[in-house]
Each structure stands twice: as structure tokens, then as C-alpha cells.
Amino acid sequence: MATQINQLGSMMAADVLAWGAAVIGIALTASAVIWVMRLMRA
């Protein structure tokens, strides 16, 4: 039982890390796009 809980925990941790990386990547991409659009308008 303990090994199952441990496996589930590590799977969830990997999921959270993947989601966090995706969110940060999307945020960075969005800010980069906004920055480039601002530069082109200036």
C-alpha cells in the first residue's frame, strides 16, 4: 500500500511540475509577444 501511495505522489509531483512549466512557458511567450508588438509600434 505504501509503495502505491508513493508512486501516486511522485506521479502527481511530476504532473504539477509539468503544468507549472507549461504555465510559465505560456506566460513567457505571451509577454514576449506583447513586448515585440510594443517595439514594432514604437
C-alpha positions as CSV (number, residue, x, y, z in Angstrom):
1,M,0.0,0.0,0.0
2,A,2.8,2.4,0.9
3,T,4.5,1.9,-2.4
4,Q,1.3,2.6,-4.3
5,I,0.8,5.9,-2.4
6,N,4.5,6.8,-3.0
7,Q,4.1,6.1,-6.7
8,L,0.9,8.2,-6.9
9,G,2.6,11.0,-5.0
10,S,5.6,11.1,-7.4
11,M,3.3,10.9,-10.4
12,M,1.3,13.9,-9.1
13,A,4.5,15.8,-8.4
14,A,5.7,15.2,-12.0
15,D,2.2,16.4,-13.2
16,V,2.4,19.5,-11.1
17,L,5.9,20.3,-12.4
18,A,4.8,19.7,-16.0
19,W,1.8,22.0,-15.5
20,G,4.0,24.6,-13.8
21,A,6.5,24.5,-16.6
22,A,3.7,24.8,-19.2
23,V,2.1,27.8,-17.4
24,I,5.5,29.6,-17.1
25,G,6.2,28.9,-20.7
26,I,2.9,30.3,-21.9
27,A,3.3,33.3,-19.7
28,L,6.8,34.0,-21.0
29,T,5.6,33.5,-24.6
30,A,2.7,35.9,-24.1
31,S,4.9,38.6,-22.5
32,A,7.5,38.2,-25.3
33,V,4.8,38.6,-28.0
34,I,3.4,41.7,-26.2
35,W,7.0,43.2,-25.9
36,V,7.7,42.6,-29.6
37,M,4.3,44.2,-30.6
38,R,5.2,47.2,-28.4
39,L,8.6,47.5,-30.1
40,M,7.1,47.4,-33.5
41,R,4.6,50.1,-32.7
42,A,7.2,52.4,-31.1
